[in-house]
Amino acid sequence: MPVYEELVRAMEQNSQNGTKVAIREHLNAVEAALKSMPTERLSSQQVQLLEGIEAWQYIGKRGFSFIERVVKEGNYDPVSSAKDLRAAKQTLESAIQLMSQAESSLHELGIFSSASHDHPAQPLIRLHFRADASIDNVVELKKWATEWHEISRGLALASGESPEDVRISSATTGSIIITLATTATITLLIAKIIKNISDIVRNTIEIDNALSEWRTRRLIDRNIETALKERKKSLATEGLKNTLDTAKEQLGELDGEASNALEKALQKLFRFHEKGGEVDILLPPKPDDEEDTEALEEDTASLREVVSEVRKLRNEIALLLEDGTQDAT
């Protein structure tokens, strides 16, 4: 990005003895460029790839937070700050070059990007078993397989679908990811539930961060700490209940079996998310036929909006977790 280079050069000039230049205009330009990046559209796997090549921390809102911090530190150590910005820009350039080379190499082999949907009209749900929801042995594999069987069954029954409509279409090893092919109805229901759960998790992390910061500054007593912990617990309990009530309202009247299955599914889904598991939703590709495109866009318009909000919340949660780690140190 030219605006990034202009900011780096200004910082480098200010790190040397001589005439200083204003950087506010350059900083504003970089802020606009980075914050306009639609990082919420990235899947969990794409984010992991960017993390692996150490570029994720330098893009989007996260990237501007880094720049803002470095620029402030430049008031005390301009030479080191200028070097840090130059290194960040070089990392981004290397990442872009690496991606371009990989794409060219794949094209030379006759491999082009294409959707991995066996059923083009169906969205896919990817389950990422990570953090405390990771799978390290067959006991944990059996446990989470049982949990997701009940989650899938409950959501399918509540949506008026057959549990068999939720299929495992693929799985990868390492950090295990299972891809479920579902109907648009079930996927939209899951997306809305995940959005609500993500909102609850974000709010509870904010309380955790506040507690950590106040402990560090020794501004908290036992009564305040107890009150905040109770508030965190009530946020989770009330949020889960409200999410269940909202889901039931949207689905209409449910029989006893479907209602109980939905409640159990929601509790298990909440626990999966709370333990660090991730649910990522991949929208179906646009078909070549214009008539099919029109019909599909109508079906997925609501889903697309909710998925965007879910990924935005996911990014906010990641930033809050990073802030919490920094506060702890």
C-alpha positions in Angstrom: 0.0 0.0 0.0 1.5 3.4 -1.0 0.0 5.1 2.0 1.8 2.6 4.3 5.1 3.4 2.6 4.5 7.1 3.1 3.9 6.7 6.8 7.0 4.5 7.2 9.1 7.1 5.4 7.8 9.9 7.5 8.5 7.9 10.7 12.0 7.1 9.4 12.7 10.8 8.7 11.5 11.8 12.1 13.9 9.2 13.6 16.8 11.1 12.2 18.3 14.4 13.3 16.8 17.2 11.3 13.4 18.6 10.2 10.4 16.7 11.5 7.4 16.0 9.4 3.8 15.7 10.4 2.4 12.2 10.3 -1.2 12.7 11.1 -2.3 12.8 7.5 -0.3 9.6 6.7 -1.7 7.9 9.8 -5.3 8.8 8.8 -4.8 7.4 5.3 -3.4 4.1 6.7 -6.3 3.9 9.2 -8.8 4.3 6.4 -7.1 1.7 4.2 -6.7 -1.0 7.0 -10.1 -0.5 8.5 -11.8 -0.8 5.2 -10.5 -4.4 4.8 -13.4 -6.8 5.1 -11.6 -9.2 7.4 -14.9 -10.5 8.8 -15.4 -12.3 5.5 -12.4 -14.6 6.1 -12.9 -18.1 7.2 -11.2 -19.6 10.3 -8.8 -21.5 8.0 -7.9 -18.3 6.1 -7.2 -16.5 9.3 -5.0 -19.4 10.4 -3.0 -19.2 7.2 -2.4 -15.5 7.7 -1.3 -16.1 11.3 1.0 -18.8 10.0 2.9 -16.4 7.8 2.7 -13.7 10.5 0.6 -11.3 8.5 -2.7 -11.4 10.3 -1.6 -9.0 13.1 -0.8 -6.3 10.5 -4.1 -6.2 8.6 -7.6 -4.8 9.3 -8.4 -3.1 12.6 -5.9 -5.3 14.3 -3.2 -3.9 12.0 -4.1 -0.3 12.7 -4.1 -1.0 16.5 -0.5 -2.2 16.0 0.5 0.9 14.0 -1.2 3.3 16.5 0.7 1.7 19.3 4.1 1.9 17.5 3.5 5.5 16.5 2.8 6.4 20.2 6.0 4.6 21.2 7.8 6.7 18.6 7.5 9.7 20.9 10.0 7.9 23.2 12.0 5.7 20.8 11.6 7.0 17.2 14.4 4.8 15.8 12.9 1.5 17.1 9.4 2.5 16.1 10.4 3.3 12.5 12.2 0.0 12.3 9.1 -1.9 13.6 6.9 -0.2 11.0 9.4 -1.0 8.2 9.5 -4.7 9.3 5.7 -4.9 9.4 5.4 -3.5 5.9 8.0 -6.0 4.6 6.1 -8.8 6.3 3.0 -7.7 4.4 4.8 -7.5 1.1 6.3 -10.9 1.6 2.9 -12.4 2.4 1.4 -10.8 -0.8 4.3 -12.2 -2.8 4.0 -15.6 -1.3 0.3 -15.8 -2.1 0.9 -14.6 -5.6 3.6 -17.2 -6.2 1.4 -20.0 -4.7 -1.5 -19.0 -7.0 0.8 -18.9 -10.1 2.2 -22.3 -9.2 -1.2 -23.8 -8.8 -2.3 -22.3 -12.1 0.7 -23.8 -13.9 -0.4 -27.2 -12.6 -3.9 -26.6 -13.9 -5.4 -26.1 -10.5 -7.8 -23.2 -10.1 -9.9 -22.0 -7.2 -13.3 -23.6 -7.0 -16.0 -24.2 -4.4 -15.8 -27.5 -2.5 -19.5 -27.9 -2.3 -20.8 -31.3 -3.4 -24.3 -29.8 -3.2 -24.0 -26.2 -4.6 -27.2 -25.0 -3.1 -26.2 -25.9 0.4 -24.1 -23.9 2.8 -21.4 -25.6 4.7 -20.6 -25.5 8.4 -17.0 -26.0 9.6 -16.4 -27.1 13.1 -12.9 -26.2 14.4 -12.1 -28.2 17.6 -9.5 -25.9 19.2 -8.4 -24.6 22.6 -10.3 -26.4 25.4 -12.5 -28.0 22.8 -9.6 -29.6 21.0 -9.4 -33.3 20.2 -6.2 -35.0 21.3 -7.3 -38.7 21.7 -10.1 -41.1 20.9 -11.9 -40.4 24.1 -12.2 -36.7 23.3 -13.1 -37.6 19.7 -16.0 -39.9 20.9 -17.1 -37.2 23.4 -17.3 -34.4 20.8 -18.8 -36.7 18.2 -21.6 -37.4 20.7 -22.0 -33.8 21.5 -22.3 -32.7 17.8 -24.7 -35.6 17.1 -27.1 -34.2 19.7 -26.5 -30.6 18.5 -27.2 -31.5 14.9 -30.2 -33.7 15.8 -31.8 -30.9 18.0 -31.4 -28.2 15.4 -32.7 -30.4 12.6 -35.8 -31.5 14.6 -36.5 -28.0 15.6 -36.3 -26.8 12.0 -38.6 -29.5 10.8 -35.8 -31.3 9.0 -34.6 -34.9 9.3 -31.4 -35.4 11.3 -30.1 -37.2 8.2 -30.2 -33.9 6.4 -27.1 -32.9 8.3 -24.2 -34.8 6.8 -20.4 -35.0 7.4 -19.0 -34.1 4.0 -15.3 -33.9 4.9 -12.8 -33.9 7.7 -9.2 -32.9 8.0 -6.6 -33.8 10.6 -4.3 -31.6 12.7 -6.6 -29.2 14.3 -9.7 -31.2 13.3 -12.3 -29.6 11.1 -15.5 -31.4 10.3 -17.6 -30.0 7.5 -21.4 -30.4 7.8 -23.7 -30.0 4.8 -27.0 -28.6 6.0 -30.1 -27.0 4.6 -30.3 -23.2 4.5 -33.0 -23.3 7.2 -30.7 -25.1 9.7 -27.7 -23.0 8.8 -29.5 -19.7 9.3 -30.7 -21.0 12.7 -27.2 -21.9 13.7 -25.8 -18.6 12.4 -28.3 -16.6 14.5 -27.5 -18.7 17.6 -23.8 -18.4 17.1 -24.2 -14.6 16.7 -26.0 -14.4 20.0 -23.5 -16.7 21.8 -20.6 -14.7 20.4 -22.2 -11.5 21.7 -22.5 -13.1 25.2 -18.8 -14.3 25.0 -17.6 -10.9 24.0 -19.5 -9.3 27.0 -18.1 -11.8 29.5 -14.5 -11.3 28.1 -14.9 -7.5 28.6 -15.7 -8.2 32.3 -12.7 -10.5 32.6 -10.4 -7.8 31.0 -11.8 -5.1 33.4 -11.2 -7.4 36.4 -7.6 -8.1 35.2 -6.9 -4.4 34.6 -8.3 -3.3 38.0 -6.4 -6.1 39.8 -3.2 -4.9 38.2 -3.9 -1.3 39.2 -5.1 -2.5 42.7 -8.4 -0.6 42.2 -10.7 -3.4 43.1 -11.9 -4.8 46.4 -13.5 -8.2 47.1 -17.1 -6.9 47.0 -16.7 -5.4 43.5 -14.9 -8.5 42.3 -17.7 -10.7 43.5 -20.4 -8.4 41.9 -18.6 -8.5 38.6 -18.2 -12.3 38.6 -22.0 -12.6 39.4 -22.7 -10.2 36.6 -20.6 -12.3 34.2 -22.5 -15.5 35.3 -25.9 -13.8 34.9 -25.0 -12.5 31.4 -24.3 -16.1 30.3 -27.4 -17.5 31.9 -29.8 -14.8 30.7 -28.2 -14.7 27.3 -28.6 -18.4 26.8 -32.2 -18.3 27.8 -33.0 -15.3 25.6 -31.3 -17.1 22.7 -33.4 -20.2 23.2 -36.6 -18.1 23.5 -35.8 -16.2 20.3 -35.0 -19.4 18.4 -38.4 -20.9 19.5 -40.2 -17.7 18.4 -38.6 -17.9 15.0 -39.4 -21.6 14.6 -43.0 -21.4 15.7 -44.7 -24.0 17.9 -42.6 -27.1 18.6 -43.7 -30.4 20.0 -42.2 -31.7 23.2 -39.4 -33.8 21.6 -38.3 -31.0 19.3 -38.4 -28.4 22.1 -36.3 -30.5 24.4 -33.9 -31.4 21.7 -33.4 -27.7 20.7 -32.7 -26.7 24.3 -30.2 -29.5 24.8 -28.6 -28.6 21.4 -28.3 -25.0 22.3 -26.7 -25.7 25.7 -24.1 -28.0 24.1 -23.4 -25.5 21.3 -22.9 -22.8 23.9 -20.5 -25.0 25.8 -18.5 -25.8 22.6 -18.2 -22.1 21.8 -17.4 -21.2 25.4 -14.5 -23.8 25.4 -12.9 -22.2 22.4 -14.4 -24.2 19.6 -15.2 -22.3 16.4 -18.2 -22.7 14.0 -17.5 -21.1 10.6 -20.2 -20.9 7.9 -19.3 -21.0 4.2 -21.9 -19.7 1.9 -22.7 -21.6 -1.3 -21.0 -20.4 -4.4 -23.0 -18.4 -7.0 -24.2 -20.7 -9.8 -23.6 -19.9 -13.4 -27.2 -19.9 -14.4 -28.7 -16.4 -13.8 -32.1 -17.8 -12.7 -30.5 -20.0 -10.2 -28.3 -17.1 -9.0 -31.4 -15.0 -8.4 -33.2 -17.7 -6.4 -30.1 -18.5 -4.4 -29.3 -14.9 -3.5 -32.8 -14.5 -2.2 -32.4 -17.6 0.0 -28.9 -16.7 1.3 -29.4 -12.9 1.7 -30.3 -13.1 5.4 -27.7 -15.8 6.0 -24.9 -13.7 4.4 -25.8 -10.7 6.7 -25.7 -12.9 9.8 -22.5 -14.6 8.8 -20.8 -11.3 8.3 -21.9 -10.2 11.8 -20.7 -13.5 13.3 -17.2 -13.0 11.8 -17.1 -9.4 12.9 -17.8 -10.6 16.5 -15.2 -13.3 16.2 -12.6 -10.6 15.3 -13.7 -8.4 18.2 -13.4 -11.4 20.6 -9.9 -12.1 19.3 -8.9 -8.5 19.9 -10.3 -8.6 23.4 -8.4 -11.8 24.2 -5.2 -10.1 23.0 -5.9 -7.1 25.1 -6.5 -9.3 28.1 -3.2 -11.1 27.5 -1.3 -7.8 27.3 -3.0 -6.5 30.5 -2.0 -9.7 32.3 1.7 -9.1 31.4 
